Amino acid sequence: SAAHLPGPTHAPGSALVTQEFHLARIDAHWLPAAYRPISIDARGARVLPGSTSLLLNDPLTGLSYVVQSEVANPSKDVLEAVTMSDLDAMSADLALPSNFSGRARGYAQVVTANAQTPYDRALALMNSFRPPLFTYDTSVDLGTTANALDKFLFETHRGFCEQYAAAFAELARSIGLPT
């Protein structure tokens, strides 16, 4: 049966998007969906309390589900108008481990040095992962060790969605951008 997720729906400037997924096999517990999911119809799926993360209790074979998401599409002017003080309420989304790599933080500072707004900083950080320096490669296994980020940034320059997403989130947090 469909589960509705917590939080407001139909924010101004957003669109309701329905996604249908058919996964032959899923080893992970997390289910893909566009942000911000507002309802899901899936056997064995639940919402991580206090979030909009969708997950399974146990990996499944042959899972099909439907998710409705509220997808925002702000203009560049709206994005450029956001200031660092606008992000203060999201300070909980800046947490990093105490042993976070200083070298990785330095990388984020260098690639965003000329960015004026939070949006420009996020864009510069994202663009730093483009070819030819970085290569999308699904055969890479960097693991989840403490040095996985440094290995991705400074050694292999290769990864897939997991490495790119984790690297962006961690580096963004290291320069004050909540993720």
LINFENHU-V282407 format. One record per residue. N is the residue number from 1. RES is the residue in three letters. SS is DSSP state (hx for helix, st for strand, lp for the rest). NEAR is the number of other C-alpha atoms within 12 Angstrom. D_LAST is the distance of its C-alpha to the last C-alpha in whole Angstrom. Layout:
BEGIN
N_RES_SS_NEAR_D_LAST + N_RES_SS_NEAR_D_LAST
END
This chain:
BEGIN
1_SER_lp_14_31 + 2_ALA_st_18_28 + 3_ALA_st_22_25 + 4_HIS_st_23_23 + 5_LEU_lp_28_20 + 6_PRO_lp_18_19 + 7_GLY_lp_16_18 + 8_PRO_lp_16_19 + 9_THR_lp_21_20 + 10_HIS_lp_18_22 + 11_ALA_lp_17_20 + 12_PRO_lp_13_22 + 13_GLY_lp_14_21 + 14_SER_st_18_20 + 15_ALA_st_21_22 + 16_LEU_st_23_22 + 17_VAL_st_23_22 + 18_THR_st_22_24 + 19_GLN_st_25_23 + 20_GLU_st_20_26 + 21_PHE_st_22_25 + 22_HIS_st_18_28 + 23_LEU_st_19_27 + 24_ALA_st_13_30 + 25_ARG_st_16_29 + 26_ILE_st_21_25 + 27_ASP_lp_17_25 + 28_ALA_lp_17_21 + 29_HIS_lp_22_21 + 30_TRP_st_21_18 + 31_LEU_lp_39_19 + 32_PRO_lp_30_17 + 33_ALA_lp_28_17 + 34_ALA_lp_26_15 + 35_TYR_lp_26_13 + 36_ARG_lp_33_14 + 37_PRO_st_36_17 + 38_ILE_st_34_19 + 39_SER_st_34_22 + 40_ILE_st_37_23 + 41_ASP_st_28_27 + 42_ALA_lp_29_27 + 43_ARG_lp_23_29 + 44_GLY_lp_24_27 + 45_ALA_st_31_24 + 46_ARG_st_29_22 + 47_VAL_st_28_19 + 48_LEU_lp_17_17 + 49_PRO_lp_11_18 + 50_GLY_lp_11_15 + 51_SER_lp_16_13 + 52_THR_lp_30_14 + 53_SER_lp_27_14 + 54_LEU_st_37_17 + 55_LEU_st_27_19 + 56_LEU_st_25_23 + 57_ASN_lp_19_25 + 58_ASP_lp_18_27 + 59_PRO_lp_20_26 + 60_LEU_st_23_29 + 61_THR_st_17_31 + 62_GLY_st_15_32 + 63_LEU_st_25_29 + 64_SER_st_23_29 + 65_TYR_st_30_26 + 66_VAL_st_29_26 + 67_VAL_st_35_22 + 68_GLN_st_32_22 + 69_SER_st_32_19 + 70_GLU_st_28_18 + 71_VAL_st_24_17 + 72_ALA_st_21_16 + 73_ASN_lp_18_18 + 74_PRO_lp_17_17 + 75_SER_lp_13_20 + 76_LYS_hx_13_19 + 77_ASP_hx_12_21 + 78_VAL_hx_15_18 + 79_LEU_hx_20_15 + 80_GLU_hx_20_17 + 81_ALA_hx_18_18 + 82_VAL_lp_22_15 + 83_THR_lp_19_15 + 84_MET_hx_23_13 + 85_SER_hx_15_15 + 86_ASP_hx_18_14 + 87_LEU_hx_21_10 + 88_ASP_hx_16_12 + 89_ALA_hx_13_12 + 90_MET_hx_16_8 + 91_SER_hx_19_9 + 92_ALA_hx_14_9 + 93_ASP_hx_19_5 + 94_LEU_hx_21_7 + 95_ALA_lp_21_9 + 96_LEU_lp_25_11 + 97_PRO_lp_12_14 + 98_SER_lp_9_17 + 99_ASN_lp_14_18 + 100_PHE_lp_22_16 + 101_SER_lp_24_17 + 102_GLY_hx_20_19 + 103_ARG_hx_19_20 + 104_ALA_hx_31_16 + 105_ARG_hx_28_15 + 106_GLY_hx_20_18 + 107_TYR_hx_28_17 + 108_ALA_hx_37_14 + 109_GLN_hx_25_16 + 110_VAL_hx_18_19 + 111_VAL_hx_24_18 + 112_THR_lp_29_16 + 113_ALA_lp_19_19 + 114_ASN_lp_16_21 + 115_ALA_lp_19_18 + 116_GLN_lp_17_19 + 117_THR_lp_26_16 + 118_PRO_hx_31_12 + 119_TYR_hx_29_13 + 120_ASP_hx_26_15 + 121_ARG_hx_34_13 + 122_ALA_hx_36_10 + 123_LEU_hx_26_14 + 124_ALA_hx_26_15 + 125_LEU_hx_35_13 + 126_MET_hx_25_13 + 127_ASN_hx_19_17 + 128_SER_lp_26_17 + 129_PHE_lp_31_17 + 130_ARG_lp_18_20 + 131_PRO_lp_14_24 + 132_PRO_lp_11_26 + 133_LEU_lp_17_24 + 134_PHE_lp_22_22 + 135_THR_st_23_23 + 136_TYR_st_21_22 + 137_ASP_lp_19_24 + 138_THR_lp_14_24 + 139_SER_lp_15_26 + 140_VAL_lp_20_24 + 141_ASP_lp_19_24 + 142_LEU_lp_27_22 + 143_GLY_lp_18_21 + 144_THR_lp_15_18 + 145_THR_lp_14_20 + 146_ALA_lp_18_19 + 147_ASN_lp_20_20 + 148_ALA_hx_28_19 + 149_LEU_hx_36_16 + 150_ASP_hx_30_19 + 151_LYS_hx_24_21 + 152_PHE_hx_35_19 + 153_LEU_hx_33_19 + 154_PHE_hx_20_22 + 155_GLU_hx_16_25 + 156_THR_hx_22_24 + 157_HIS_lp_27_22 + 158_ARG_st_31_22 + 159_GLY_st_31_20 + 160_PHE_lp_23_19 + 161_CYS_hx_19_16 + 162_GLU_hx_24_15 + 163_GLN_hx_34_15 + 164_TYR_hx_32_13 + 165_ALA_hx_19_10 + 166_ALA_hx_25_10 + 167_ALA_hx_38_11 + 168_PHE_hx_33_9 + 169_ALA_hx_28_6 + 170_GLU_hx_36_8 + 171_LEU_hx_42_10 + 172_ALA_hx_36_7 + 173_ARG_hx_31_6 + 174_SER_hx_34_10 + 175_ILE_lp_33_11 + 176_GLY_lp_32_9 + 177_LEU_lp_37_6 + 178_PRO_lp_28_4 + 179_THR_lp_24_0
END
